[in-house]
Amino acid sequence: MRAMLIGKDPRFFLASAPAQEDTIERHVAYLHLLRTRFGATSAIDVISYAPRGMHALAREIVPGLTAMPTNSRHRLTFGLDAFRLAYRRARAHRPDVITAQTPYEEGLVGLLVAWRLGIPFLAQLHGELFSVDWHREHWLNGLKTRVACWVLRRARHVRVVSEADRAELRARLSIPAERISVCPVGTSFRAVPPVSRDAAKRAIDPALGGRPVVLFVGRFVAQKDLALWLRVAARVMRTDHGVRFMLVGDGPLLATAKALAAGSGLADRATFTGPVNYADLPRYFAAADVLFVSSRYEPFGRVILEAFLSGVPVVSTDCKGPRDLISGGEDGYIAAADDEAGLSDAILRLVRDPAERERMGAAGRAKAETRFGLPALAGRWIECWRTAAGRA
């Protein structure tokens, strides 16, 4: 069986970098499972955006896994560049299925190539389509939704990352249930070996030792609602002055978040780490007692799985992804975004009760390892390919 994947991840063309390790490892795992199931001649072709200035070359990452760059002059030419490259490759090697990372530009490219060559197309939905907050973030998001709906309706099969997404597509686009598979995003995240959390805290910042740490990991963008995160943190601090806050990541709203923290009296209690390589993230999870997710919308929430794998319970706003992942009272808590008191109370309950944190952390780790580990999810992803391709 041969599959073609179309996306926008230029990390495929880096010779070596910590940031690419997760991407490469996942796709090598996909190839291994594909060959185990369908034979040694199975292969995966990846067509991905790369800027011309990157001077990227097509490369065989491992035998059977080939990445081909678009070498686009501009992001605006990506669609045409990807179509030409994918069409030539698909016509020469006839994949059994073509899939795209999103149903937007890549999805349109994949669907058109598949149509031209009579190949099944598998659409993917990892993000939002109908969230009001998402539409407000950029005027183009409304157009992207229209393109996505057009692509999703015409795909042979659709992969979504949550049951809520499947229900939404059935209700809004009338896509039959048998044409939609739920397959969350896999992760090769490796938690650091179990050690004292205090030791992990001191390794990052000696001042954190002995103090409860509430963690944020992600992009500093509107979706994550850092203003809400910091308001809840300030409520927690006013009740328990010993709690410390650590915010890991980068993004256009980092400076705004720092200013909000200072204005909320958190300047000496909140640590902003800036960007951190993916390979280094386990150290920060190991130093945390609670992960707090304040997103306005979150289609999946892989950071929650990373927290679970690290034995860290999660407090989150009520979004589609967290709702699928968190079992309230078992491995974390969920509260409405406008319930700041409820969110802060949940965090305080966990930072004040080590036994509860330990119990919930263990439950989250067991769930992540058995239900959401890369081997299990890679198998479900390969099953999506098989279903879309109509293979036995």
N, C-alpha and C positions, 0 to 999 in steps of 0.2 A: 504494500500500500504506500502511496506517495501523497503527501500533503503539502500545500503551499500556503504560507502565512504572510499576510501583508500588514505592515505596521509602521511606526515612526520612532523606533528605538535605535539610535545610532551607536549604542554601546556594543552592538554586535561586531563593530569594526575596530574596536580598540584592541590592541595586542594584549594588554593586561591592565586591569584596573579594578580595585575593590568594588566600585559601583556596578561593574558588569557581572560580577560573580553570580549573583542570584539569577539574573536573566539567562546566562549561559548554562548554568547548572540545571535549571528547569527544562530547557529545551533538549539538553543531552538526556535527561530522564525521559522525556517524551519519546525521543528516538529509540531509546533502549526498550521501552514498553511496546512501541510500534513493531520493532523487529521481533520481540518475543512472541507477539500475537500473530503477526502477518508474514514473518519471514525476513531473512537477512538482506533482501534487496529493498526493503522499505526505506524511504528517505523523506527528509523534510527540507523544503526550500523556503528561505525567509527573504522576502523583499522588504527592505526598510529604508526609510528616509536617512540620508546623510548629506550634509551640505558640501558643495563642490570644494570649498576650502579645506575640508577634512582630508581630501585626497584618498578616500577610502577605496579599497579594492575588494572584489568578490573574494571570499575566503571559505574554505572548507574547515569548519571549526573542529569537527571530527568526521571521519568517513561517514557520509550519508546525511550530514547536517551542513548545508551550504547557505551562507548569508550573502546577499547581493545588494549593494548600495544604489540608491537612485542618483547620487552625486548631483543633487539639484542646485541650480543657480540661486534659487530663492524658494522659501516655503510655499509660495503661491504656485510654483511649477511642479510641486511634488506629485499632485494627482496625475498629470500628464506623463511625468517621468515614470511613475510607478506603473501606470497602465502599459506603457510601451515595454518596460522591462518584464512585467508579469506576463503579458501576452506572449512575448517571444519565448520565455522560459516554459510557460504552460503548453504552448503549441509544440515545443520540442520534446517535452517530457511527460505530458498528459497526466497531471496529478488526478487522484481519485476524488479529491475535495479541495476547494479553495476556501480559506477563511480569512477574516480581517479583524484587526485588533479592536476597532470600533465600528459602529454602523454609520459613521459620518463620512468623511472623505475617503478613508481606506475602504469602508464598506461599499461605497459607490463604485470605486475602482474594481474591487473584487467581484462584485455582482456583474459588472459589465464584461469583465474578462470571462467569467464563468458562462454568461449568456452566449458570448461570441463563440465559445468553444464547446458548449454543451456539457459543462462540468458542474456538478452540484456545488452550491454555495452555502456555507455555514456562516451566518451572521453572529456577532457577539455584542452583548450589551453589558458593559462594566460600570457605566456611569448613569447620570440622570437624563431623563427626557422631559418629565412633566413637572418638576419642582419649580415653584414660583421663585424661590431664592436663586436657583440656577439661571433662570431666564433673566432675572434682574442684573446678574453679574456682567453680562455682555450682550450687546444688541445682536450679535451673530448667533447666540444660542437658540433663538427662535427658529432661525433658518436651519441650524443643525438638527433641531428636532424634526422639522418637516422632511429633511433628507433621510434621517434615520428611520422615520415611520415608513417612508416609501421603500427603503431597502429591507427593513424587517418583514414587511408584508410579503415581499417577493422572494425571500430566502427559502431554500429547501428546508433548513432547520435553523433554530436560534438557540444560542447558549446564553443564559443569564446567570448571575451570581447569587441570587436569593429567591426564595419562594415568593416574597413580596413583588419582585420584578416579574415573575411569571404570572402572578395574578393580575398585575397591572396591564401587561401586554394582552392577556386574554380579554380583559374588560374594555380596554381602550382601542385595541387594534383588531380584535376578534380573531386572533391567531389561535388555532386549535391547540389544546394542551399537548397532544402527541407530537407537535412540531416544536416544542420548547423543552429544553433540558436545563436543570439547575446544576451548575458546576462552579463552586466557589474558586477563587484564585489560590493556587498553591503557593507555598513558600518554602525555601530551603534555609530559613532562619535557624541558626543554631544557638540556643541559649548557652551561656557560659556554665561550666560545671557548678553544681550547688556549693555555695560558700556563704559565710555570714554576710547578711545585707549590710551590716555596719562596715565590714571590711571593704565591700564593693563601693560604698559611699565614700569612704576615706581615700580610696584609690583615685576617685574623680576629684574630690574636694575635701580636705581634712575637716573643714567646718561642718560638713554634712553628717559626720559620724554621730550616731546616737539619736538622730532626729528623724521623724517621719518625713518621707519625701513623696510628693505628688508630682507625677510626670506628665508632660505633653511631648509627643513625637509627631512631627508632620510639617507640612508646608505652612508658612505664614501667609495665608490667603483668606479671602472673605468666607469661603465655605466652612472653614474651621472655627469661625466666630471666636477669635481670641479675646475680644472684648468681654464676651460672656465668661470665658474661661477665667479671666483675671478678676471679674466681679465676684465669681464664686470663690476664687482663691482668697480674695480679700475678706469675704464672710468667714471662711475657715480660719484665717489668721486672727480675726478679731475674737474668735472663740478659743482658739488654741494657738498661743504665740510660739509654740515650739515647732510647728510644721514649716517645712521648707518646700519650695517649688522649683522644679527644673524643667526648662522648655528647650527641647532639642529640635533644631531645624533652621531653615532659612526661607526667605521669600520676600515679596514686595512689601508686606506689612510688618516686617520685623521691627523697623524703627518705630512704627506706630505702637506696636505692642510694648516695646520698652518704655515709651512715654506713658502709656496707660498704667503700666506697672508702677512707675515712679509716682504717678498721680494718685494711685490707690494705696500708697504706703508700703508697697512690696519691694522697693528698690533694694533693700538689704536682705530680703528673704527669697527673692526669685533669681535663679541663675539662668542666663540665656547662653547656650553653648555655641550657637551658630551652626553652620553645616557640619554634619558628621558622616563619615563614610559608612555605608551599609554594614561592612564587616565589623565596625566598631560599635554598632548599636547595642549588641547584647550586654556590653558593660554598663550601659545606662539603664537598661531594663533591670539588670541585676541589682542596681542601687536604688530602685524605686519600691515603694510600698503600695502605691495605687496609681493606675493610669486613669487620667480623666480625659474623656473625649467630649468636646463641646460643639460638634459639627451641626450646622443647619441641615445638611443632608449628607448621607454617607451610604452609597449603594452597597458597599461591602464592609470595609474596615479591616484591612490586613494587619494594621497596627494592634488591633485587639487580639488577633491570634498570636502575634509576637509577644504581647504581654502575657497571655495564657501560657505559652511555651516557657516563659521565664518565671512562672508561678506567681504572677502579679494579678490581683483582682482588678476589675474595671468598673468605673462609674461613667455612664454615657447619657447623652441626650437621646431622645426617642427618635431614631432614624431607621430606615429599612434594614441596612446592614447590621448595625448593632442589635436590632430586634431579633435577627436571625441567629446571631452568635451568642448573645448573653442570655443565660437563664437566671432571671432575677432572684436574688437571695441564695443562689447556688454558687455562682462564680463572679458575680458582680451585681450592679444595680442600674436600672434605667429610670430616668425621670424626664418629664417634659422640659423643653428648652426654656419655657417661661417660669419653671418652678425652681428658681435659684435656691430657695430655702431647702427644697427636697434634695437637690444635687449636693449642696454643701453638707447637709445632714448625713447623706450617704458616705461622703468622703470622711467626715469626722467619725462616723461609726467604725470605719475600717482602720483609720490611723490610730484610734484609741484601743482597738481590740486585736492584739497580735494573734490570738488563737483563731479569731474569725478570718483574719487575713490569710493565715496558714491554710485553713480549711478551704476557703474559696480559691486560693492560689493553686492548691493541689487539684481541685475539681476542674479548674480551667485548664491546667496542664494535661490532665487525662483526656479531656474533650479534644483539645487541639491535636494531641498526638494520635488519637484513634480516628477522629472524624475529619480532621483538616490537615493532616500531614501530607507532604508532597507525594509520597507513593500512592496514597489513596486517591488524592485529587487528580494526579496525573492519569490514573486509570480511568477516572470518570471523564476526563478531557478526551482521551483516546476513544472512549465509547461514543462521545459526541461526534467525532470525526467518522467513526464507523457508521453511525446512524444516518448522518447526512449523506455519506457516500453510498448508502444502501448495500454495504458489504455484510456478508454473513459472519 
